[in-house]
Amino acid sequence: MSGQEILSDKIKRLALQFLIKQYANHSFSPLMVNNELQLLDKDENTLKNSLQNYNCSPEHLLTLPIVPRHDPPLCEIFLQKFRFQNKENPVSLIVNDFSDCINRFFSDHYIIATDASKSHVSTSIAGISCNQSFSYRINPINSVFTAEVLAICVAIDELAIVDKDILILSDSFSALNSLKNLNIHSTYAIQRLASKLFVRQTFNQNITFLWVPGHSEILWNEKADSLAKNTTELSQFIEWISPEDVIANLKNNPT
């Protein structure tokens, strides 16, 4: 009997994961008819009730955008090209080499720095440019990886200007590396970011990404890090939630 109950719970979890993926796949789901997901009432209620445990609803799930094939690549991403990107170097050398890199190669770019923070009680994202900044709380079920990607998405929407090429600084090697290796298996957050880059590309605006080592006293990164860590309960809340993070939580915390 005990084994049957465990199997029953697993079947329910797998069914819920299927529903989450279908909702997130949106236009690409075989259950989509006339731009509406065709779910049985009981399945729709199951999905809504389960997501309520994470203080969200199906509408808050990141959905799969349409990203056309792109050649050449959507953007340039520098992860290990410059000397300051070697974290083994002394901090003073990293700072000096970073300044030299910006002056030599990116002096005509509009600079934006992004970061994310996650504690046992909250998850937040932030971004800063020379003109403005933002900091938001997001659903704590989101992973640090998702948060870092969403921070970049918001930065493109809120901080980018239209008359200059953009340089985005991020200390998330994993996020930038995933974007560099974009494919059909990329996360929903990465796919969303790619769709934003495609839109910018259609307007002939170039966005370049530069990985910066965290906690290396690079001022841009330090300011973004401080903004992300200093969000409060009064900070604006963005309700996006990653389907992969919900599914991972379901697997790690079976009922």
JOZI-V196216 format. One line per field, one symbol per residue. ss: DSSP state (A for helix, B for strand, O for the rest). phi: phi as a letter, one per 40 degrees, with the letter a starting at -180 (. if undefined). burial: + if it has 9 or more other ideal C-beta (glycine too) atoms within 8 Angstrom, else -. A space follows every 50 residues. Layout:
ss->???
phi->???
burial->???
//
This chain:
ss->OAAAAAAAAAAAAAAAAAAAAAAAAAAAOOOBBOOBBOOOAAAAAAAAAA AAOOOOOAAABOOOOOOOOOOOOOOBBBOOOOAAAOOOOOAAAAAAAAAA AAAAAOOOOBBBBBBBBBOOOOBBBBBBBOOOBBBBBBOOOOOAAAAAAA AAAAAAAAOOOOOOOBBBBBOOAAAAAAAAOOOOOOOAAAAAAAAAAAAA AAOOOOBBBBBOOOOOOOAAAAAAAAAAAOOOOOOOBBOOBOAAAAAAAA AAOOO
phi->.cccccccccccccccdccccccccfccccccbfgbccbcdccccccccc cccbfabdccccbcccbccbacdcacbbbacbcccccccddccdccccdc ccccbbcccccbbbaaabbcbababaaabcbaaaabcbdcccccddcccc ccdccccbbcbcbacbbbcaccccccccccbdaccccccccccccccccc cccgbcbbbbcbccfbgcddcccccccccbcbccccbbcdacdccccccc ccbcc
burial->--------++-++-+++-++++++++--+--+----+-+---++-+++-- ++-+-+---+++++--+--+----+-+++--+-++---+---++++++-+ ++---+--++++++++++----+++++++---+++++++-++++++++++ ++++++-+++----++++++++--+++++--+---+++++++++++++-+ +---+++++++++--+-+-++++++-++--+---+--+-+++++++++++ -----
//
